[in-house]
Amino acid sequence: MILTGKAKEDFFKVFGGCEWEIDERYLFALIIEFFDNTKLHIYARPSLKSDKWWSEIDDLQNKKNYANGLFETRLSSIQSGIEKANDIYNAKF
């Protein structure tokens, strides 16, 4: 499980108390849905200057944007965004 702390605890309150065996991409989709509901939006955007992917997080509650770096693949961009959103969430709660 990629989530830690309060984010992991609250995620399981929403999506069930046990860890299931599902493909990482589907788990990421559930995690993104969880963060969307907390006003933390995770984006993977293609770079206009290369074949890489930007990772960004919008914290709508605090009106902040976090650029999270440039990554080789969309999946790695999403994973990094989830990790950053996890840190932001845990710092808030």
Number of C-alpha atoms within 10 A of each C-alpha: 9 14 17 15 13 16 22 16 13 15 18 14 11 10 12 11 11 8 9 9 7 8 8 13 12 10 15 17 12 15 22 21 16 19 20 15 10 13 17 24 20 26 20 23 15 17 13 9 6 9 10 16 22 23 25 24 23 18 20 13 9 9 8 11 13 15 14 20 12 20 19 12 15 18 15 16 25 26 20 23 25 25 16 19 26 22 16 16 20 15 11 8 8
